[in-house]
Amino acid sequence: MKALVYTDIEKVVYQDYEIPKIKSGESLIKISASGICGSDMHAYHGKDERRVPPLILGHEISGVVKEGKTIGQKVIINPLISCGDCEFCNLGSEHLCKRRALLGMNKPIVKEGGLAEFIAVPDTNLNNLPENLDIKKAAISEPTAVSLHAVEIGEKNLSIPIKDAKILIIGGGAIGILSALIIEKIKKNNNLTLIEINEKRLKVCQNNLNSKVLLPNSKDLRINSFDFVIDAVGNDKTRQTAVQFAKPGSVIVHAGLTNSDGRFDFRKVTLQEISFIGTYCYTAKDFKQTINILKDGLIGDLNWIEYRELKDGAQAFKQIHDGTCAAPKIVLIP
């Protein structure tokens, strides 16, 4: 098969690769679409110890069962693999399982990812594709589940209804725009602002959201004024921005994972009783709810997704790296 293989820092190569062999309880999936995630970019930059070259990255995947119990079935893959029988799994918090793994990683276990023609997946991670959901758009299920989980964990900690909250989203990548769409269209909030530094991406967000979409230095922004902040980037500067704009008693949800270094205003967070919440992945329940959201078209037509051929994946990685890509999400098609 052909695969886009992460071979070194800032290097992915389209090359021949062995078709994976399935084990008992697994299916071989012929991939229809696979998205490039921010965590794939962390690996590309050599900043993810869980993803070590050589490795096929990618965990936002839809496809068709080629070998296994349900040959011919169109599926959406939940890439989060958990043990199924620890305290967290039994509570429905599979994303906190101590033995969790993800497709497109080789630590703690090797599970090659979806930027390829085929992938081997546990049967328990397969979700049937609804009839009226485009199989290419279905690859967006994973980041939509991440966004839904982030929005709802923040909502649980708000002191006011989310529809009444003044909300700031930092970052107009996939998690940022998906969180905004969920807040606008499902949570029915009309007091949301998204900020983005990439002017090309900013315009895409402006064209697809009803909310304010601004540069971070806009004079329309006021410090200490937001009830709920989602940091969908997760670096030193955006964490500082989140705290700066959060009002007393507000909630900050940290959904990005760009880096973990830098300064943090613990004094303000403490004196103003600001809740700072980390969020990772999603539960199996979140993932299934997401599929229904996409099936019913509840967050729009998703026309801001850009589709490219897998063989052109190296160029896509470079453009995301260089900041010259306008699309919040690039999905590769084998």
N, C-alpha and C positions, 0 to 999 in steps of 0.2 A: 504494500500500500504506500501511498504518499503521505507524508506528515510534515508539519512545521516543527522543527526540533530546536529547542533552546540548547545551544552548544557552548556558549561563553557569554560573558558580560556584554550586553548590547549586541548580541548576535543570535538570530534565529535563522535556520536554514531549511528550505523546502527540499526534502530528500526522500529516498526510499527507506522504508522501515518495515520491520517484520509485523505482520498482522497478529494481534494478540490472541493467545489461546485461552479459551474460557475454562473455568473450573466448575465444579458442581455448585449449583445455585446461582450461576451467572448466565448472562446472555451476551452475544456479540451484536453490537449495534452498528449499522451502517449510518454514519453521521450525515445529517441533512444540513445542519447549521451549528456553528460554535462561536460564541462571542469572546472578545478579548476583554479581560477584566483588569481592574486596577492592580489586583494582586499579581496578575501575570506580568504587569509592568514592573512591579517591585522585584520580581525574579529577574527580569530582563536587565534591571539596573544592578543586579548582584547583591540585593539587600533583603533576601528572604532565605533564611537558613533551612527552610522546609522544602525549598525547590532548588535542587543542585543539578547543574548540567552534567551529562546530557539527559534531557527530559522533554517529553511532549507536554506542553502546558495546556490550559483550557479546561473550564468546568461548567460553562454555560451551554448546554448541549440539548439538541433534539435530533431524532433520527428514527430508523426503522429496524426492528429486530431481524437480524440475518440468521442467527443460530440461537437456539434456546427453546423454551416452552411455548412462546407465543410468536412464532415466525410470521413476519408480515405486519405485526402490530406497530403502528406509529406511536412513538413514546417521547415523553419529556423526562430528562434525567435529573433526579435530585442527587447532586454530587457529594453530599455530606454522608459519610459512612460512620456509624456509631456501633457500639457493642450490643446495644439492645437490651441489656440486663443490669445496668448499674443504677445507682440512686437517681441520677439525672435522666437517664433514658426512661426509667419507670415513672418519672414525674412529667414526661412529655417535654423535657428540655434536652433533647438529643444533641443540640449544638454545644452543650457544656460537658459532654461525655469525655472522660479523661483519656479514652482510647480512640477518640474521634480521628478521622482521616478525611481527606478530600481528594477527589480525582484531580489529576494534574499536579500531584506532589510525589516526592519520593522519601519523605520523612513524615511520620514515623514508619510508614510502610510505602512501598513503591506502588503507585497507581497512576499509570500513564494517562494523560489527559485527552481532550477532545479536539485539539487542532490537528486533525488527521482524518483519514477516511473511515476508520473503524476504531471502536473502543470496547473493552470488556467491562461489564457493569453488573454488580449484584442485582438479582431480580427484585429484591426488596426496595431498590432505589428507582424502579421504573414506574412512571405514571402514564396512563393511556392519554394520548392526545385527543382532546375533544374534536368532534367532527367539524365545527365551524371556526377552529383556530388554525391559522396559517402555520405550518410546521417551521418555517423560517423565523417567524415572529416569536414562536414558542421558546426559542433559545433565550429570550429575555426573561423567562420565568425566574431564573436564579437571582439576578440582581433585583428583580421586583420583589421577591420574597425578602431579601436583605432590607430593602427600603420599607416594606410593610412592617417588618419586625422593629426597625428603628423608630418609625412613626408611632407604633402602638406602645412601645416601651416608654417613650416619652409621654404619650397621652395618659398612661396609667399614673404618672407622677405629677401631672399638672394639677394645680389647685382650682382651675376653671375648665369649663368644657373646651375641647380643642377647637370647635368651630368659632369660639369667641376669642381665642388666643392670638396675639400678635407674634408671628413666626418668622424666623430668619433661617434660610438654608445657605450654607457656605459651600460653593462648588456646583458647577453645572454639568458635571459628568453624569454617567448613568444613574448613580445612586441619588445625586442631587435632583435631577429632573424627575426621576420616578417618585421620589419622596414628595416633591412638589405636586405632581399629578394626583397622587393618593390623597394628599391633604386638600387639594382643590376639589377634586371630583368625587371622592368617597367620604371624606370627613367634612366637606361642605364649608371650608374656611375660605373667606375672601379677603384676608388681611395678611397675606404672605409676601415676603420679599426673598428673592434669590440673588446672590452675588457671585460673579465669575470674572476672572482676570483675562481669560482668552476671549478677545472680542469677536472672533468668528463663532465660537461656541455660544457666546452670550446672545448673538443674533438668532441662533437656532432656538435657544431657550425662549427668547422673546416671542418668536413666531409660534411656539407651541404651548405657551402658558398664558393664563389670564392675569397672573400676578405680576408685581413689579419685578423686573430683571435689571440689575444695576451693576456697574463696576464697583469694587470695594471702596473706592475713594469718593463715591457720590456724596454730594452735599445733602441728598435726601435721607441719608442714614443718620440715626441719632443713637449715641451711646446710652447704655442703661435703659433700653426701651423695649426689649423683646421678652415675651413670656416663655418662649420655646425656641431654642437654637439647635439646628442639626449641623454638625461639622462633617461634611461628606468628603473632606480632603484628608484631614488628620496629620497636619505638620505643625511645627513650632508656631509659625505665623498665624495659621488659621485657629489654633487653640487660643492664642492671645486675642484674636478677633472675636471669637465666641464669647470669652469672658468679658471683653470690653463692652459688647452690645447687650449682654444679658442683664436683666433688671433684677432687683432684690426678689428672692423667692422663686426665681425662674428655674427652668430645666434646660440643661445642655446635654444632648446626646452625641457622643463621639463615635461616628460610624466609619470614619476614614482610617487608613493604616499606612500613610505615607512614611512617617518615621515616628520615633518615640523620644527624641532628644529635644532639648530646649527649655525655655522658661515657662512658668505657669504661675498665675496670680492666685496663689492659695489664700492670701489675705482677703481679697475681695470675695472669693468663693465662700470662705468661712464666715466673714462678718455679715455677708448678705444672704446667707443660707441658700446658696445656689446649688442645686443638685446636678452633679456631673456624673453621667452614666455612660459606661462603655457598652457597646453592643457588637455582637459577632454573629454572623450568619442568620439563622432562622430555625424554627422548629418544623417538624414534618407537617404539623397542622397549618403553620404559616404557608408552607409550600403548596399544599393542596388548596388553600384559600386563594393563593395567588393565581393558580391555574383557572379557577372560576372567575376571578377578576378579569383576566385576559380573555377568557372564552366569551364573557358577556360584554366585552369592549368598554369596561367601566373607566379606563384611563385613556381612552382615545384611540386613534388609528396607528400610533407608534411610527409615524412616517419620518421621525427624526433618526431612526436607525439607518446606518449606512451598510450596505452589503457589498462585500468584495470576494473575489476568488481566493481560495486557500493559497494558491501558488503566489499570490501577491501579498502574502501576510507579512513578509519582512519589511516591505515598504510601509505597511500599516503601522507596525510597531515603531518604526523610525519616526513617522509623522506624529504619532501620539507622544513620543519622547521629545520631539522638537517643539511641540505645542502648535503645530501648523494644521492640525486636524479639527474641523468644525464639528463633526458629529459627536454627540455624547456617548455613542456606542457604535463600534464597528463589529459586525458579525461576518465571519468567514464561511464561505460555502465550498466544500470539497469538489 
